[in-house]
């Protein structure tokens, strides 16, 4: 038993196939060192400390990777830096029990909001080893501040890498859009069969049910 699709149906299916292939091959461009989604070519930035060093470093990363910072709006993706904190863990002590060496950790919490998709929460950490010296407390304090700034820069870079992973989120949005278009085109479509039976294509994507005409011989 052989079946054939009408020219109209074949044309529509070909259009959908080409649309899917086009979506899979575009929409994501190399920005700096990361493949960032085209959907975040424009991004709003909000922060618990709008004029702080970390915020300025993230803005610099925007420029470096070709992201245009825009004002917050309902239809614009948003990166919101919610907090920044530092902590340390002692590795070794002096004989007087003063800290000689410790791991310094910077933690940055932030959220990414995608219109019509939702909010994702993220946290990034950067850890560096620091050698302390009580005999030069002032110099070491300045050195620690400089180290924290370097860690902030690394945290900003990690945030950009996280943004690059949003590709999967945008892929899902494009997939849902294609499925909706496919459902609309194939809704209640019927394809003629040579032997007189009919093939009904349901609204479920990529699932085809064949119903045999019991009167056909």
C-alpha positions in Angstrom: 0.0 0.0 0.0 1.5 3.3 -1.1 0.5 6.8 -0.1 1.2 10.2 -1.5 1.1 13.7 0.0 -0.6 16.5 -1.9 1.6 19.2 -3.4 0.2 21.8 -1.0 1.0 19.7 2.1 4.5 18.8 0.8 5.2 22.5 0.2 4.2 23.4 3.7 6.2 20.6 5.3 9.2 21.7 3.2 8.8 25.3 4.5 8.7 24.1 8.1 11.8 21.9 7.6 13.8 24.8 6.0 12.7 27.1 8.9 13.9 24.6 11.4 17.3 24.2 9.7 17.7 28.0 9.5 16.9 28.4 13.2 19.5 25.7 14.1 22.2 27.3 12.0 21.8 31.0 13.0 20.8 33.3 15.9 24.1 32.8 17.8 27.2 34.9 17.1 30.7 34.9 18.4 31.1 37.9 20.7 34.6 38.2 22.1 35.6 34.7 23.2 32.1 33.4 23.8 29.2 32.2 21.5 26.5 34.4 23.0 22.8 34.1 21.9 21.6 36.8 19.5 18.7 37.4 22.0 21.0 39.1 24.4 22.6 41.5 21.9 20.8 44.0 24.0 20.7 43.5 27.8 19.8 45.6 30.8 22.0 45.5 33.9 20.8 46.2 37.4 22.8 45.8 40.6 22.7 46.1 44.4 25.7 48.5 43.9 25.2 50.3 40.6 28.5 52.3 40.9 30.6 49.6 42.5 33.7 48.0 41.0 32.0 44.7 40.1 29.2 46.4 38.3 31.7 48.5 36.3 33.7 45.4 35.4 30.5 43.6 34.1 29.7 46.7 32.0 33.2 46.5 30.6 32.6 42.8 29.7 29.4 43.9 27.9 31.4 46.3 25.7 34.2 43.7 25.2 31.7 41.1 23.9 29.5 43.5 21.9 26.5 43.5 24.2 24.5 46.8 24.1 23.4 47.9 27.6 19.9 49.3 27.6 17.4 50.5 30.1 15.4 47.8 32.0 12.1 47.0 30.2 9.6 44.2 30.2 10.6 42.9 26.8 14.4 43.2 27.4 16.5 40.4 29.0 18.0 41.5 32.4 21.1 40.7 34.4 20.7 41.6 38.0 23.7 41.4 40.4 22.0 40.8 43.8 25.0 40.5 46.2 28.8 40.2 46.6 30.6 38.8 49.6 34.1 37.7 50.6 35.2 35.0 53.1 38.4 33.2 54.0 39.6 29.8 55.2 42.8 29.5 57.1 45.5 27.3 55.6 48.4 27.9 58.0 49.2 29.8 61.2 52.1 31.6 62.7 53.4 30.5 66.1 51.3 33.2 67.8 48.2 31.7 66.1 48.0 34.6 63.6 46.9 33.7 60.1 49.9 33.1 57.8 48.1 31.8 54.7 44.5 31.5 53.8 42.1 31.0 50.9 40.2 34.1 50.0 36.8 33.5 48.3 34.7 36.0 46.5 31.0 35.0 46.0 28.7 36.8 43.5 25.0 36.1 43.3 22.9 37.2 40.3 19.8 36.5 38.3 19.0 36.4 34.6 15.5 37.3 33.5 14.4 36.2 30.0 11.1 37.7 28.8 8.2 35.2 28.5 10.6 32.5 29.9 11.3 33.2 33.6 14.1 34.0 36.0 17.2 31.9 36.6 19.4 32.3 39.7 23.1 31.9 39.5 26.1 32.0 41.9 29.8 32.3 40.9 32.8 31.9 43.2 36.5 32.8 42.8 39.1 31.6 45.3 42.7 32.7 45.6 45.4 32.0 48.1 46.7 35.0 50.2 49.9 35.2 52.3 49.5 37.5 55.3 52.2 39.3 57.3 51.2 41.1 60.5 54.5 43.1 60.4 53.4 44.8 57.2 49.7 45.1 57.9 49.1 48.2 55.8 50.9 46.9 52.7 49.1 43.6 53.0 45.7 45.3 53.3 46.4 47.2 50.0 47.6 43.9 48.4 44.4 42.2 49.6 42.2 44.9 48.1 44.1 44.6 44.8 43.6 40.8 44.8 39.9 41.2 45.4 39.7 43.5 42.4 41.4 40.8 40.3 38.9 38.3 41.6 36.0 40.6 40.7 37.3 40.7 37.1 37.4 36.9 37.0 33.9 36.8 38.4 32.7 39.1 35.6 34.3 36.8 33.1 32.5 33.8 34.6 29.2 35.7 34.4 29.8 36.1 30.7 30.4 32.3 30.4 27.1 31.7 32.1 25.4 34.0 29.7 26.9 31.9 26.8 25.1 28.9 28.2 21.8 30.6 27.8 22.0 29.3 24.2 20.0 26.2 25.4 17.3 28.4 26.8 16.9 30.4 23.6 17.0 27.1 21.6 14.0 25.9 23.7 12.1 29.1 23.0 12.7 28.7 19.2 11.7 25.0 19.4 8.4 25.9 21.1 7.8 28.6 18.5 8.4 26.1 15.6 6.1 23.5 17.2 3.3 26.1 17.5 3.7 27.0 13.8 3.8 23.3 12.8 0.6 22.6 14.8 -1.1 25.5 13.2 -0.2 24.4 9.6 -0.9 20.7 10.2 -4.1 21.2 12.2 -6.8 18.9 10.8 -4.9 18.4 7.6 -5.8 15.3 5.6 -3.6 13.6 3.0 -5.1 11.5 0.2 -4.1 7.9 -0.1 -4.2 6.1 -3.4 -6.2 3.1 -2.2 -9.0 5.4 -0.8 -7.9 5.3 2.9 -7.1 8.5 4.8 -4.2 9.6 6.9 -5.1 12.0 9.7 -2.2 14.1 11.1 -2.9 15.0 14.7 -1.9 18.3 16.3 1.0 16.5 18.2 4.2 17.4 16.4 6.0 14.6 14.5 3.3 12.0 15.3 1.2 10.6 12.4 -1.6 8.2 12.9 -3.0 6.1 10.0 -6.6 5.1 10.1 -7.5 2.3 7.6 -10.8 2.5 5.7 -12.4 -0.9 6.5 -14.5 -0.7 3.4 -11.5 -0.5 1.1 -10.4 -3.8 -0.4 
